[in-house]
Amino acid sequence: MYPLLHYGIAKIFGWHSRSFIYLNMAYIIAMAFMIWRIRFLDTTKKLLLAVGILYFPFYYLYSFSYMQECMHAFIAFTLGYLLILFSRNTINLSPFYAYTIILFFVGLFRPLWYFWICGFVPFVSIAKVRHTLFYVVPAYMAFMLFVTTSFFEPIPNFFSTVTNALCAGHVLEAMRLLSLHTMSNVVSYFSFGFSLIVSWSIIYLFINFSIVFFLIVWIWQAARTRQSIYISLAIINFINLALLFVMYDAFDWRDIRTMSPLMYFNIVFIVTSLPRIRYAYVMLLIPTFIISYAMSNDRIAERDKPEGTVLEMDGIKKELSGILEKPVVYLESIPPDFTPWFLAFPLKNDSGMKMHYIAPYYKGIPMAGDIHYIFTTNKHPRKRLIWQRDKYKLYENPIGIGNRMLLQP
């Protein structure tokens, strides 16, 4: 859905190498306008809320790259705002319905959003909320499974793999993979992702600690006050963290990347509901912002190198679509996400066959059949080199790398 969104915008406004970044700026402006228009917050809280989001490490780090961080932050802020509005006046159901409708559309981009509907479980004493959830929750879950299993996915992930295994009837194998994957993720997450690069370790520690800390805070507030809003926050935070362990990956920044929308969501309630914590937390964001500022400048410099332009990538895509005669390509070397190289991979070859790209995020890869090509910066002297551009090479892999390799955590 992300490519379709940007394709639609490009059809209207045209496409160039800054289109994505301009869209990020539009999200920032829209969110700033919404914060300014919040009537129940004074000027100090509005500033704290804006600073809390803008200073979050990933916000500046990815605002000037080809990533969806600003979009996720805008969605999370909007959902948080609607939940606050509803909790302040449960007679007015408009925020609840708006929240539910938004979830339907944003879940098309990121299925995890559908689980955020659980935030209204503490409000089921309201008849219309209870009746709506009775129909919406199973509908969202069914629709999520339908989208995951029915639409072509160029790069599979653990969630889609297990879902497909269950749909194929391999229940015991899916349960085994889930248990191993969950234990591996828990161990990896609480090792806090230490890196030889100190700045990365600081950001990893900060985000991981913040997620766990605020889960504890919301559980404590829910137990202490019995207020529905704190129970709601505890449920949303717990389910997000649980699903990260069970269905996603707690390594290689994938955990803190997927949990960052939850932190933007939490910041809304930190500023509005936790007077003893909000100033301290915003102050703690300053050193992480300084680190992300330096890292972002490095990425911007890399992004702006004349290594590959969008037009050049379009030419490479045409070359590859004519060369690739079989469907499966193993991305042994993944291009950096701040470069336009991902625009070079065709989704179909010249004959109309859909391409399937495998990223080495796991020790094994779930697939039927062999890997036909290897995209890499490494040398494979025993394989036939069929294409090369800059540091990247494409090798034909006639023998293949194993059949039906199982996913291992």
C-alpha positions as a printed Julia matrix, in Angstrom:
409×3 Matrix{Float64}:
   0.0     0.0     0.0
   2.88    2.39    0.62
   3.97    2.24   -3.04
   0.38    2.81   -4.16
   0.1     5.85   -1.89
   3.26    7.43   -3.25
   2.34    6.43   -6.8
  -1.0     8.2    -6.45
   0.64   11.34   -5.09
   3.25   11.21   -7.87
   0.51   10.95  -10.5
  -0.98   14.2    -9.2
   2.1    16.26   -8.3
   4.83   14.51  -10.28
   7.69   12.42   -8.98
  11.25   13.41   -8.15
  13.84   12.51   -5.53
  12.38   14.94   -2.96
   8.71   13.98   -3.31
   8.83   11.59   -0.34
  10.53   14.2     1.85
   8.03   16.89    0.91
   5.26   14.51    1.95
   7.02   14.03    5.29
   7.05   17.81    5.74
   3.31   17.89    4.98
   2.7    15.39    7.8
   4.73   17.59   10.17
   2.78   20.72    9.24
  -0.58   18.92    9.57
   0.35   17.56   13.01
   1.6    20.96   14.18
  -1.7    22.52   13.1
  -3.68   19.84   14.98
  -1.63   20.38   18.16
  -2.17   24.13   17.92
  -5.93   23.58   17.61
  -6.29   21.36   20.73
  -8.5    23.43   23.0
  -8.07   21.58   26.28
  -4.25   22.03   26.35
  -2.52   25.22   27.42
   0.42   26.67   25.49
   3.02   24.93   27.67
   1.52   21.5    27.12
   1.18   22.12   23.39
   4.88   23.0    23.2
   5.82   19.95   25.28
   3.74   17.74   23.02
   5.3    19.15   19.85
   8.82   18.91   21.27
   8.16   15.41   22.62
   7.28   14.16   19.15
   9.78   16.17   17.11
  12.67   15.33   19.47
  11.92   11.61   19.5
  15.1    10.0    18.06
  13.53    8.44   14.98
  11.47   11.46   13.97
  14.34   13.65   12.82
  16.44   10.63   11.84
  13.91    9.52    9.22
  12.11   12.75    8.32
  14.6    13.48    5.55
  14.86    9.93    4.22
  12.62    7.63    2.21
  10.87    6.18    5.25
   7.29    6.35    6.59
   8.16    7.53   10.11
   6.36   10.88    9.79
   3.26    9.14    8.48
   3.28    6.69   11.42
   3.79    9.53   13.9
   0.87   11.47   12.4
  -1.41    8.42   12.59
  -0.35    7.59   16.18
  -0.86   11.2    17.3
  -4.29   11.34   15.65
  -5.39    8.09   17.31
  -4.12    9.29   20.68
  -5.95   12.59   20.3
  -9.21   10.83   19.4
  -8.9     8.46   22.36
  -8.38   11.41   24.72
 -11.4    13.22   23.27
 -13.57   10.16   23.77
 -12.32    9.52   27.32
 -13.11   13.13   28.26
 -16.69   12.87   27.02
 -17.94    9.33   26.43
 -21.4    10.62   25.51
 -19.98   11.95   22.23
 -19.21    8.85   20.14
 -17.79   10.76   17.15
 -14.12   10.27   18.24
 -14.77    6.55   18.69
 -16.23    6.17   15.2
 -13.47    8.31   13.68
 -10.84    6.16   15.43
 -12.47    2.98   14.11
 -12.7     4.25   10.52
  -9.08    5.47   10.52
  -7.92    2.07   11.77
  -9.57    0.38    8.79
  -7.55    2.42    6.29
  -4.21    2.58    8.11
  -4.37   -1.17    8.76
  -4.02   -1.64    5.0
  -0.51   -0.23    5.35
   0.45   -1.87    8.63
  -1.76   -4.71    9.96
  -0.59   -4.08   13.52
  -2.8    -0.99   13.59
  -5.92   -3.19   13.63
  -5.03   -4.44   17.11
  -5.24   -0.88   18.44
  -9.02   -1.25   18.46
  -8.5    -3.13   21.74
  -8.08    0.28   23.4
 -11.86    0.58   23.58
 -12.4    -2.69   25.44
 -12.51   -0.85   28.83
 -15.43    1.21   27.46
 -17.68   -1.75   26.58
 -20.11   -0.71   29.3
 -21.31    1.83   26.69
 -23.83   -0.09   24.59
 -22.97    1.43   21.2
 -19.25    0.86   21.76
 -19.93   -2.74   22.77
 -22.12   -3.42   19.74
 -19.65   -1.79   17.33
 -16.71   -3.77   18.71
 -18.74   -6.98   18.45
 -18.79   -6.58   14.68
 -15.61   -4.57   14.05
 -13.06   -6.7    15.93
 -13.71  -10.01   14.11
 -14.11   -8.1    10.83
 -10.68   -6.46   11.27
  -9.02   -9.76   12.19
 -10.58  -11.55    9.21
  -9.7    -8.72    6.85
  -6.11   -8.69    8.17
  -5.76  -12.41    7.45
  -7.3   -11.95    4.03
  -4.92   -9.15    3.06
  -1.9   -11.0     4.45
  -2.63  -14.28    2.67
  -4.23  -13.08   -0.57
  -2.04  -10.26   -1.83
   1.36  -10.67   -3.36
   4.18   -9.78   -0.99
   7.59   -9.19   -2.64
   9.49   -9.58    0.64
   7.85  -12.02    3.12
   8.06  -11.55    6.88
   7.52  -13.82    9.86
   3.88  -12.81   10.34
   2.88  -13.63    6.76
   4.93  -16.84    6.86
   3.19  -18.21    9.96
  -0.21  -17.07    8.68
   0.35  -18.89    5.39
   1.53  -22.0     7.28
  -1.63  -22.02    9.4
  -3.83  -21.55    6.35
  -2.03  -24.47    4.7
  -2.79  -26.67    7.71
   0.76  -26.88    9.12
  -0.4   -26.05   12.65
   2.28  -27.9    14.65
   5.12  -26.46   12.58
   3.66  -22.96   12.94
   3.37  -23.37   16.72
   6.96  -24.63   16.96
   8.24  -21.67   14.97
   6.16  -19.25   17.07
   7.54  -20.56   20.37
  11.16  -20.51   19.21
  10.75  -17.12   17.6
   9.12  -15.63   20.72
  11.84  -16.87   23.08
  14.54  -15.58   20.75
  12.85  -12.16   20.53
  12.46  -11.81   24.31
  16.13  -12.59   24.86
  17.18  -10.24   22.07
  14.94   -7.39   23.24
  16.13   -7.42   26.84
  19.75   -7.59   25.76
  18.93   -4.03   24.59
  20.73   -4.35   21.26
  24.2    -3.24   22.34
  26.34   -2.13   19.41
  29.96   -1.21   18.94
  28.62    2.16   17.79
  27.85    3.96   21.06
  25.24    6.32   19.58
  23.18    3.39   18.26
  23.3     1.66   21.65
  22.11    4.82   23.43
  19.08    5.15   21.13
  18.33    1.43   21.39
  18.51    1.54   25.18
  16.39    4.66   25.4
  13.55    3.42   23.2
  13.47   -0.12   24.6
  13.55    1.17   28.17
  10.85    3.79   27.42
   8.45    1.19   26.0
   8.78   -1.11   29.01
   8.75    1.79   31.48
   5.52    3.29   30.18
   3.85   -0.1    30.02
   4.59   -0.39   33.75
   3.39    3.19   34.33
   0.06    2.59   32.59
  -0.49   -0.69   34.44
   0.28    1.07   37.75
  -2.07    3.97   36.93
  -4.8     1.54   35.87
  -4.47   -0.46   39.1
  -4.33    2.71   41.23
  -7.13    4.77   39.68
  -9.31    2.13   37.95
  -9.87    4.7    35.2
 -10.81    3.31   31.79
  -8.3     5.46   29.92
  -5.32    4.0    31.81
  -6.65    0.46   31.39
  -6.94    1.23   27.67
  -3.33    2.45   27.48
  -2.08   -0.58   29.39
  -3.89   -2.93   26.99
  -2.64   -1.19   23.83
   0.95   -1.11   25.08
   0.89   -4.72   26.28
  -0.6    -6.07   23.03
   1.91   -4.15   20.9
   4.84   -5.51   22.92
   3.42   -9.05   22.97
   2.86   -9.06   19.21
   6.39   -7.79   18.69
   7.75  -10.82   20.55
   5.39  -13.36   18.99
   4.99  -12.19   15.4
   7.79   -9.79   14.55
  11.54   -9.31   15.14
  13.46   -7.9    18.12
  16.75   -7.31   16.33
  18.49   -5.06   13.82
  16.42   -1.99   14.86
  13.29   -3.76   13.59
  11.86   -3.84   17.13
  12.32   -0.16   17.96
  11.26    0.83   14.44
   7.97   -1.04   14.72
   7.37    0.21   18.28
   8.09    3.87   17.57
   4.43    4.64   16.61
   3.46    3.38   20.06
   5.86    5.87   21.61
   4.38    8.79   19.63
   0.99    7.6    20.87
   2.28    7.42   24.46
   3.8    10.91   24.28
   0.3    12.35   23.82
  -0.76   10.85   27.16
   2.56   11.5    28.9
   2.1    15.23   28.29
  -1.61   15.33   29.12
  -1.79   12.86   32.03
   1.57   12.55   33.81
   2.59   15.92   35.29
   5.45   14.41   37.33
   6.99   12.66   34.36
   6.37   14.82   31.29
   9.1    17.44   31.9
  11.71   14.83   32.82
  10.89   12.71   29.77
  11.07   15.63   27.33
  14.42   16.64   28.86
  15.7    13.09   28.33
  14.8    13.39   24.65
  17.32   16.2    24.12
  20.53   14.1    24.17
  18.95   11.41   21.99
  17.84   14.14   19.57
  21.41   15.43   19.37
  22.61   11.92   18.53
  19.9    11.37   15.92
  20.62   14.83   14.46
  24.23   13.84   13.76
  23.16   10.45   12.38
  20.5    12.04   10.18
  22.98   14.5     8.7
  25.22   11.57    7.78
  22.26    9.84    6.09
  21.28   13.0     4.24
  24.83   13.25    2.92
  24.65    9.64    1.75
  21.21   10.19    0.25
  22.41   13.18   -1.76
  25.44   11.44   -3.23
  25.13   11.22   -7.03
  25.47    7.42   -6.72
  22.06    6.7    -8.13
  19.26    9.01   -9.22
  15.63    8.13   -9.69
  15.99    8.3   -13.49
  19.04    6.05  -13.32
  17.11    3.57  -11.18
  14.34    3.54  -13.78
  16.89    2.55  -16.41
  18.29   -0.19  -14.17
  14.77   -1.5   -13.53
  14.24   -1.88  -17.27
  17.56   -3.72  -17.58
  16.75   -6.11  -14.74
  13.19   -6.79  -15.92
  14.7    -8.05  -19.18
  17.41  -10.12  -17.49
  15.34  -11.79  -14.76
  13.65  -14.78  -16.36
  12.84  -16.62  -13.1
  11.02  -15.23  -10.06
  13.16  -15.56   -6.9
  15.99  -13.13   -6.06
  17.99  -13.4    -2.84
  19.08   -9.94   -1.57
  22.33  -11.05    0.0
  23.3    -7.36    0.22
  20.39   -5.07    1.07
  20.83   -1.51   -0.26
  20.61    1.2     2.44
  17.08    2.5     2.91
  18.19    6.11    2.39
  19.28    5.46   -1.21
  17.02    5.11   -4.27
  18.27    1.6    -5.06
  15.03   -0.09   -4.03
  13.4     1.7    -6.96
  15.57   -0.43   -9.24
  13.93   -3.76   -8.38
  11.14   -4.64  -10.84
   8.0    -6.21   -9.4
   7.47   -7.99  -12.73
   9.81   -9.04  -15.49
   9.27   -8.37  -19.19
   7.09  -11.46  -19.56
   4.78  -10.32  -16.74
   6.04  -12.8   -14.13
   5.89  -11.48  -10.56
   9.27  -11.21   -8.87
   9.88  -12.46   -5.33
  12.69  -10.86   -3.29
  14.06  -12.58   -0.19
  15.78  -10.49    2.48
  18.23  -12.28    4.82
  16.56  -11.24    8.08
  16.42  -14.83    9.32
  18.73  -17.84    9.38
  16.42  -19.71    7.02
  13.86  -18.67    4.45
  10.34  -20.07    3.99
   9.84  -20.78    0.32
   8.91  -23.46   -2.17
  11.59  -24.01   -4.77
  15.08  -22.63   -5.29
  16.64  -19.21   -5.25
  17.32  -18.3    -8.88
  19.45  -15.15   -8.52
  21.68  -13.53   -5.9
  21.89   -9.74   -5.64
  25.05   -8.86   -3.72
  28.18   -6.76   -3.28
  30.18   -9.94   -2.63
  31.98  -12.17   -5.11
  30.69  -15.62   -6.03
  33.37  -17.02   -8.35
  31.53  -20.32   -8.85
  28.38  -18.62  -10.08
  27.79  -16.83  -13.36
  27.8   -13.03  -13.17
  25.0   -11.75  -15.42
  24.78   -8.07  -14.44
  26.81   -5.46  -12.54
  26.37   -1.79  -11.73
  28.56    0.16   -9.3
  29.24   -2.13   -6.33
  26.19   -4.34   -6.9
  26.26   -7.61   -8.82
  23.62  -10.1    -9.93
  24.59  -13.77  -10.12
  22.62  -16.57  -11.66
  22.1   -19.43   -9.23
  21.18  -22.47  -11.35
  21.6   -25.01   -8.53
  19.68  -23.03   -5.91
  20.2   -22.64   -2.19
  18.14  -25.48   -0.76
  14.52  -26.45   -1.19
  11.73  -25.42    1.2
  14.11  -24.0     3.8
  12.37  -23.52    7.14
  12.31  -20.23    8.97
  14.5   -20.32   12.07
  14.6   -17.56   14.69
